[in-house]
Amino acid sequence: MFNVLTIAREYGSGGSDIGRKVAELLGWECLDKQIIERVAAMGKVEPAWAAQADEHAIAWWQRVMKSFRQGGPEFYVGEGSELAVDRDTVQVFTASIIQEAARVGNCVIIGRSAQCILRHYPNVLRMLVYAPLSEKIARMKIRR
């Protein structure tokens, strides 16, 4: 039996809407943008920066450059922050939040590679939402 549902989705497929509806029907917590808020709190960074860094790891060449210097444009040192938080740290925080949610259970986790992070968890149902191209285009036009 599962008590965690992960939803991977194609852009414009409506996967986020489906995830929220399923969570509502089951009476479970839905984790989507809430993950960004929790990451920002963990890293003591601005939520807007955490949202911009969300789902975007540092490129390999940026890691090489990072090893040669301290700080840089991929870092955010927020007001009152005791540590530098970069995009890789955001990914570590995101994985930690997803794993904790899975331990608690009764949640729907939308995106953020949750299906990969929780690949060894037996209580997880993994779902992929996709849609025909014409429906995705129509859905994206509505959101503009």
ABEGO torsion letter per residue (X at the ends): XBABBBBBBBBGAGAAAAAAAAAAAAGBBBBBAAAAAAAAAAAGBBAAAAAAABGBBBBAAAAAAAAABBEEAABBBBBGBABBBBAAAAAAAAAAAAAAAAAAEGBBBBEGGAAAAAAABAABBBBBBBBBAAAAAAAAAAAX
